[in-house]
Amino acid sequence: MRFDLSKAARKLICEVFKIKPDEEVVITYDTLSDLSVVQAVASEVFRTGAKPLLLCVPAPKGVGKAADPDLPLKTLSAALQNANVWIEFNQRWLLYSSAFEMAIKNKNLRYMCLVGMDHDMFVRTLDIDLDKLAIFMERLARILKEAEEVRIVNPSGTDVKFKNHPKRPIICDHGDASVPGIHMLPGQMSWTPIEETIHGRIVFDGSIVPPLGVLKQPVTLIVESGRIVQILGGNEAKQFESWLKSFHHEGMFRLAHISLGLNPGARLSGNVLEDERVWGCSEWGIGYISEDLTPDRVYTDQAPSHCDGVCLNSTIIVDGRVVMSDGAIVDERLSEIMNG
């Protein structure tokens, strides 16, 4: 028995989602998921008086739309469209799949992406001070929202600049999924800059998921106008480039978003859900772009899949002002919040 999961499960259901009696909560997972986490969360949903529905599918070969051919799309989509809450624990994620796109048409749905969650990560990443994290992230979001230009560097050679779009949100996932929308595991801040302004060198030295996991050596992307024009490195760089090319779609070479990792319990594990929340990392999504990040633009050429790469120990420079240095907060007001 993993009775230590009960505290994290209760925090997720009661504090993060604030689930009410009689709400219908769909929990999806696949044959690679950690069943102990699924059962703990379902038990907590039932304990609150809500109505859990567990849906398991055979793990598909791909993720996002690349998973479509292996999914029971009609039945799955119908269930998700009518739920009050959808919690996704799939290892091969449904995020950005056709079922996901159908589900989010339900504007009352509260969705959270907890893909690939295992029991240890569940405890580490949820048993944290969510109230303090919320204050900290909201303050950092204001700094970034007011920024004209952001530069990110790291010890492995990352040096990339971009400009922010005034109409695009900076999404702060700090542990409030009580309102309709797309939510992520607490401890990540994400936004999509003006694509054409993204230029420079991005060096992934943490992980790339899919297809590689934790990296043995850095993989370098040369980026011009928001697109990957060259991939440099050893065997893993070649594998990554081959994987991107296998989709035969130019959208798989497009940067989709930038995210900052801010979960004090996260550690590099090869699971993208946790890796992209490692404190002080910057993470770039590549491929499919979620519509909640770019309300000003409709993409008619969406990429068929999505992956994420992690740059550890990042330095964040906002309009020439250093906010974070090698993964450590140096902004005085932000430091006061975290140390208070």
C-alpha positions in Angstrom: 0.0 0.0 0.0 1.2 3.5 -0.8 -0.7 5.3 2.0 1.9 8.1 1.7 0.1 9.1 -1.5 -3.1 10.1 0.3 -1.8 13.5 1.5 -0.7 14.5 -2.0 -3.9 13.1 -3.5 -6.0 15.1 -1.0 -4.0 18.3 -1.8 -4.6 17.8 -5.6 -8.3 17.2 -5.3 -9.3 19.5 -2.4 -6.7 22.4 -2.7 -5.7 22.5 -6.3 -9.0 21.4 -8.1 -11.4 22.3 -5.2 -13.6 19.5 -6.4 -17.2 19.7 -5.3 -19.7 16.9 -4.5 -21.4 15.4 -7.6 -18.9 16.7 -10.0 -17.9 14.2 -12.7 -14.2 13.6 -12.8 -12.6 11.6 -15.6 -9.2 10.2 -14.9 -7.3 8.9 -17.9 -4.3 6.6 -17.9 -2.7 3.9 -20.1 -1.1 0.6 -19.7 2.3 2.2 -18.8 0.9 4.5 -16.0 1.5 4.1 -12.3 -1.7 2.6 -11.1 -1.1 3.4 -7.4 -1.3 7.1 -8.2 -4.5 6.7 -10.3 -6.1 4.7 -7.5 -5.1 7.2 -4.8 -6.6 10.1 -6.7 -9.7 8.2 -7.6 -10.3 7.3 -4.0 -9.9 10.9 -2.9 -12.4 12.1 -5.6 -14.9 9.5 -4.3 -14.3 10.6 -0.7 -15.2 14.2 -1.5 -18.6 13.1 -2.8 -17.7 13.6 -6.5 -18.1 10.9 -9.2 -14.8 9.4 -10.6 -14.6 7.7 -14.0 -11.4 5.8 -14.8 -10.6 5.4 -18.5 -7.6 3.2 -19.5 -6.3 2.8 -23.0 -3.4 0.7 -24.4 -0.3 2.9 -24.5 -0.2 4.3 -28.0 3.0 4.3 -30.1 3.2 8.2 -30.2 2.0 11.2 -28.2 -0.3 14.1 -29.2 -1.9 13.6 -32.6 0.7 10.9 -33.3 -1.3 8.8 -30.8 -4.6 9.2 -32.7 -4.4 6.0 -34.8 -4.2 3.9 -31.6 -7.0 5.6 -29.6 -10.7 4.9 -29.4 -11.3 8.5 -30.4 -15.1 8.6 -30.6 -15.8 7.1 -27.2 -12.9 8.8 -25.5 -13.8 12.2 -26.9 -17.4 11.8 -25.9 -16.6 11.1 -22.3 -14.1 13.9 -22.0 -16.4 16.5 -23.6 -19.0 15.9 -20.9 -16.8 15.9 -17.8 -16.4 18.7 -15.2 -12.8 17.7 -14.6 -10.2 15.7 -16.6 -7.0 14.5 -14.9 -4.5 13.0 -17.3 -2.1 10.4 -16.0 -1.3 8.8 -19.4 2.4 7.9 -19.9 2.0 8.4 -23.7 0.1 11.6 -23.4 -3.3 12.6 -24.9 -2.3 16.3 -24.6 -2.6 17.9 -28.1 -4.3 14.8 -29.6 -7.6 15.0 -31.4 -9.4 13.8 -28.3 -7.8 16.6 -26.3 -8.9 19.2 -29.0 -12.5 17.9 -28.8 -12.4 17.9 -25.0 -11.3 21.5 -24.6 -14.2 22.7 -26.7 -16.1 22.2 -23.4 -15.4 25.6 -22.0 -16.4 24.5 -18.5 -13.8 21.7 -18.4 -10.9 21.8 -15.9 -8.1 19.8 -17.3 -4.7 19.1 -15.7 -1.8 17.4 -17.4 0.0 15.0 -15.0 1.3 12.7 -17.7 3.7 9.9 -16.7 3.3 10.7 -13.0 4.7 8.0 -10.6 4.3 7.7 -6.9 7.6 9.3 -5.8 7.2 12.3 -8.1 3.6 12.7 -7.0 4.7 13.2 -3.4 7.8 15.3 -4.2 6.1 17.8 -6.5 2.8 18.3 -4.7 3.9 18.2 -1.1 5.2 21.8 -1.3 4.0 25.3 -0.1 1.6 26.2 -2.9 0.6 29.5 -1.3 4.2 30.8 -1.3 4.8 29.5 -4.7 1.7 31.3 -6.0 2.9 34.7 -4.6 6.4 34.2 -6.1 5.2 33.1 -9.5 2.6 35.9 -9.9 5.4 38.4 -9.1 7.8 36.9 -11.6 5.0 36.8 -14.2 4.4 40.6 -13.8 8.1 41.2 -14.4 8.1 39.1 -17.6 4.8 40.5 -18.8 6.2 44.0 -18.7 9.4 42.9 -20.5 10.2 43.9 -24.1 13.1 41.6 -24.6 14.2 38.5 -22.7 17.6 36.8 -23.0 18.4 33.3 -21.6 21.9 31.9 -21.2 23.2 28.9 -19.4 26.7 27.3 -18.7 26.4 24.8 -21.5 26.2 27.5 -24.1 22.6 28.6 -24.4 22.3 32.2 -25.6 18.9 33.0 -27.1 16.9 36.3 -27.3 13.3 37.0 -28.0 10.5 39.6 -27.7 7.2 39.1 -25.9 3.8 39.6 -27.5 1.7 42.0 -25.6 -1.5 40.1 -26.2 -0.2 36.7 -25.2 -0.6 35.4 -21.7 2.1 34.2 -19.3 0.6 31.1 -17.8 1.4 30.6 -14.2 0.8 27.0 -13.0 1.2 27.4 -9.3 -1.6 25.1 -8.1 -5.0 26.6 -8.9 -7.1 24.4 -11.1 -10.4 25.6 -9.7 -11.5 27.5 -12.8 -12.1 26.1 -16.3 -9.1 25.8 -18.6 -5.9 23.9 -19.2 -3.8 23.5 -16.1 -0.4 21.9 -15.5 1.5 20.5 -12.6 2.4 23.3 -10.2 5.8 24.9 -10.6 6.0 26.1 -14.3 5.6 29.4 -16.1 4.9 29.2 -19.9 4.4 31.6 -22.7 4.9 31.9 -26.5 7.1 34.8 -27.6 6.8 36.5 -31.0 8.0 33.6 -33.1 9.9 35.7 -35.6 12.0 37.4 -32.9 13.5 34.1 -31.4 17.1 34.0 -32.4 20.2 32.3 -31.0 21.5 29.1 -29.6 19.6 26.7 -27.3 21.6 24.0 -25.6 19.6 21.2 -24.1 21.7 19.7 -21.3 19.0 18.1 -19.2 16.6 16.0 -21.2 14.6 15.9 -24.4 11.3 14.0 -24.2 10.4 12.4 -26.5 12.4 10.7 -27.9 15.6 10.7 -25.7 15.0 11.2 -22.0 17.9 12.3 -19.8 20.8 13.4 -22.0 24.3 11.9 -21.9 25.7 14.9 -23.8 24.3 18.3 -24.8 22.2 18.8 -27.9 22.5 22.3 -29.5 19.8 24.0 -31.6 20.6 26.9 -33.9 17.4 29.0 -34.1 16.4 31.7 -36.6 13.0 33.4 -36.5 11.6 30.8 -34.2 12.6 27.8 -36.3 15.3 25.2 -35.8 17.7 25.5 -38.7 20.5 23.3 -37.4 21.0 20.6 -34.7 24.5 20.0 -33.5 26.0 17.4 -31.2 26.7 13.7 -31.0 24.6 10.6 -31.5 21.7 11.9 -29.4 21.6 15.0 -31.6 21.3 12.8 -34.7 18.6 10.7 -33.1 16.6 13.8 -32.2 16.9 15.3 -35.7 15.8 12.0 -37.2 12.8 11.9 -34.9 11.7 15.4 -35.9 12.2 14.6 -39.6 10.2 11.4 -39.3 6.9 13.4 -39.1 7.5 14.9 -42.5 6.1 18.2 -41.3 7.8 21.6 -41.1 5.9 22.4 -37.9 8.0 20.0 -36.0 10.9 22.4 -36.3 9.0 25.3 -34.9 9.5 26.5 -31.3 6.1 26.4 -29.5 6.8 27.9 -26.1 9.3 28.8 -23.5 8.8 27.7 -19.9 10.6 28.2 -16.6 11.0 25.4 -14.0 10.0 26.5 -10.5 9.0 23.5 -8.5 11.2 23.0 -5.4 10.5 19.3 -5.3 11.3 18.5 -8.9 14.5 16.7 -10.0 15.8 15.5 -13.4 14.3 12.1 -14.0 13.7 11.7 -17.7 10.0 12.3 -17.2 9.2 15.5 -19.0 6.5 16.4 -16.5 9.1 16.7 -13.8 12.1 17.7 -15.8 10.6 20.9 -17.1 9.9 22.0 -13.5 13.4 21.5 -12.1 14.1 24.7 -10.3 16.1 27.2 -12.4 15.7 25.4 -15.7 14.4 26.9 -18.9 12.5 24.6 -21.2 11.5 24.9 -24.9 8.5 23.2 -26.4 8.8 22.2 -30.0 6.0 21.4 -32.5 2.3 21.7 -31.7 1.3 25.0 -30.2 -1.5 25.1 -27.7 -4.2 27.6 -28.5 -4.3 29.0 -25.0 -0.8 30.3 -25.5 -1.5 32.2 -28.7 -5.1 33.7 -28.5 -4.1 36.2 -31.2 -3.3 33.6 -33.8 -4.9 30.5 -35.3 -2.5 27.9 -36.7 -3.8 26.0 -39.7 -0.6 24.0 -40.0 -0.4 22.5 -36.6 2.5 20.0 -36.1 1.4 16.4 -35.5 3.4 16.0 -32.2 5.3 17.9 -29.6 8.4 17.5 -27.5 10.2 19.4 -24.8 13.9 20.1 -24.1 15.5 21.3 -20.8 18.3 23.8 -20.3 19.6 23.5 -16.7 20.9 26.3 -14.5 19.5 29.1 -16.6 20.2 32.8 -16.3 17.2 35.0 -17.1 17.9 38.6 -18.3 14.8 40.8 -18.6 15.5 44.1 -20.5 19.1 44.0 -19.4 18.3 43.2 -15.8 19.3 39.8 -14.3 16.4 38.1 -12.5 17.8 34.6 -12.2 21.5 33.7 -12.4 22.6 30.1 -13.0 19.3 28.9 -11.7 19.3 31.0 -8.5 17.0 33.9 -7.9 18.9 37.2 -7.6 16.0 39.7 -7.8 15.7 41.2 -4.4 11.9 41.2 -4.1 11.6 37.6 -5.4 14.2 36.5 -3.0 12.3 38.0 -0.1 9.2 36.0 -1.1 11.0 32.7 -1.3 12.9 33.3 2.0 10.0 34.8 3.9 
